[in-house]
């Protein structure tokens, strides 16, 4: 099966920052005007030809991008909860940006591998790969040949090995049951 991986468009965090949203609440941020333009442009990308559907992360920025692509392509959107972005805090309880930065730094220092007996709050590379595989395998078993997948940078890293996926840039990969997910990439 071919997957056309698309990172959501650029985000405007102003509405959630004004409201003081932290943790998972930041995932309610919409696309910026630039992000909307990016999504409108990628909706006409030749890589989307032959796609049978759009799979989308449930986060606002991905859903809004998927909706714009759907409008341009006529493809149905299927929300897949486990296509969400990497979790910096699996407890969803971080309170400050400095705490979030510390969690990200811990992940980077450990290269995405939780040291034994440390109880990492962040999602490891292996945990992330383990939640992505069943989603993609389910669509593979449905017999799909080509799907658009609107998701996030870290999801694209696990699937493609690309460290810094550009907003609304299509990356095409071949996926099968024996697909080798990528580990930590810099």
C-alpha positions in Angstrom: 0.0 0.0 0.0 1.2 3.5 -0.8 0.8 6.2 1.8 1.0 9.9 1.0 2.1 11.4 4.3 1.2 15.1 4.7 2.2 17.1 7.8 -0.6 19.6 8.7 -0.4 23.2 7.6 1.3 26.0 9.7 -0.5 26.6 13.0 -1.8 29.7 14.8 -1.4 29.1 18.5 -2.7 32.6 19.4 -6.3 31.5 20.2 -5.2 28.8 22.6 -2.4 31.0 24.2 -4.9 33.8 24.8 -7.1 31.4 26.6 -4.2 30.0 28.7 -4.6 26.5 27.3 -1.8 24.2 28.2 -1.0 20.5 27.7 -3.4 18.8 25.4 -5.5 22.0 25.1 -2.8 23.4 22.7 -3.9 20.8 20.2 -7.1 22.8 19.7 -5.1 25.5 17.8 -6.3 26.1 14.2 -4.3 26.7 11.1 -2.8 30.1 10.4 -3.7 31.9 7.2 -0.5 30.6 5.8 -1.4 27.1 6.9 -4.8 27.4 5.1 -3.0 28.5 1.9 -0.6 25.5 2.3 -3.4 23.1 2.6 -5.3 24.6 -0.4 -2.1 24.1 -2.5 -1.4 20.6 -1.4 -5.0 19.6 -2.3 -3.9 19.8 -5.9 -0.6 17.9 -5.5 -0.2 15.2 -8.1 0.9 12.8 -5.3 -2.8 12.7 -4.2 -3.9 11.2 -7.5 -5.3 7.7 -7.0 -5.8 8.1 -3.2 -8.9 6.3 -2.0 -9.4 8.2 1.2 -7.8 10.6 3.7 -6.8 9.3 7.2 -6.4 12.2 9.7 -5.1 12.7 13.1 -7.8 14.0 15.5 -5.9 17.2 16.3 -7.5 20.4 15.0 -4.6 21.4 12.8 -4.6 18.0 11.0 -8.4 17.8 10.7 -8.6 21.3 9.3 -5.9 20.4 6.8 -7.7 17.2 5.9 -11.0 19.1 5.4 -9.4 21.5 3.0 -7.7 18.6 1.1 -11.1 16.7 1.1 -12.8 19.8 -0.4 -10.2 19.9 -3.2 -10.1 16.2 -3.9 -13.5 14.9 -3.0 -11.9 12.2 -0.8 -13.6 11.1 2.4 -11.9 11.7 5.7 -11.5 9.0 8.3 -10.3 10.2 11.7 -7.8 7.9 13.3 -7.2 8.7 17.0 -3.8 6.9 17.1 -2.4 9.1 14.3 -2.0 11.9 16.8 1.3 13.6 17.4 4.0 12.4 19.8 3.0 12.8 23.5 5.5 14.8 25.5 3.5 13.9 28.6 1.5 10.7 28.7 -0.2 12.0 31.9 -1.4 15.2 30.1 -0.5 17.1 33.2 2.4 19.4 32.3 1.6 23.0 33.4 4.3 25.2 32.0 6.2 25.6 28.8 9.4 25.2 30.7 8.1 21.8 31.9 7.3 20.9 28.3 10.7 21.9 27.2 12.3 19.7 29.9 10.2 16.8 28.7 11.3 17.3 25.1 14.9 17.7 26.2 14.7 14.4 28.1 13.3 12.7 25.0 16.1 14.1 22.8 18.8 13.2 25.3 17.5 9.6 25.5 17.1 9.5 21.7 13.5 8.4 22.2 14.3 5.3 24.3 13.0 5.4 27.9 15.9 4.4 30.2 14.9 1.3 32.3 13.2 1.9 35.6 12.8 5.7 35.0 9.1 5.9 34.3 9.4 8.4 31.4 6.4 10.7 31.1 7.1 11.1 27.4 6.1 8.6 24.7 9.0 6.6 23.5 9.8 5.8 19.9 8.7 2.2 20.4 5.4 3.2 22.0 4.7 5.5 19.2 5.5 2.9 16.6 3.3 0.4 18.5 0.2 2.7 18.3 0.7 3.6 14.6 1.2 0.0 13.3 -2.4 -1.3 14.0 -4.0 1.7 12.3 -2.0 1.3 9.1 -2.3 -2.5 9.2 -6.1 -2.2 9.5 -6.2 -0.1 6.3 -3.8 -2.5 4.6 -6.0 -5.4 5.4 -9.0 -3.5 3.9 -7.2 -3.8 0.6 -6.4 -0.1 0.1 -3.8 0.7 -2.5 -3.1 4.4 -1.8 -4.1 6.6 1.1 -3.4 10.2 2.0 -2.4 10.5 5.7 -2.7 13.9 7.3 -0.7 13.8 10.5 2.3 15.3 12.3 6.1 15.7 12.0 7.0 13.0 14.5 4.5 10.5 12.9 6.1 11.2 9.6 9.6 10.7 11.2 8.5 7.3 12.4 7.2 6.3 9.0 9.7 7.9 6.7 12.9 8.6 8.6 12.6 12.3 7.7 13.6 14.4 10.7 11.9 17.7 9.8 8.9 17.2 7.5 7.7 20.4 5.9 4.1 21.6 6.4 1.8 20.3 3.6 4.5 18.6 1.6 3.6 15.1 0.4 6.0 12.3 1.2 5.1 8.9 -0.5 6.2 5.6 1.1 5.3 2.0 0.5 3.8 0.3 3.6 3.3 -3.4 4.2 2.9 -5.6 7.3 6.7 -6.1 7.6 7.3 -2.3 7.3 10.4 -1.3 9.3 9.4 1.8 11.4 12.1 4.3 12.0 13.7 5.0 15.4 14.9 8.4 16.6 15.9 10.7 13.9 17.7 14.1 14.2 
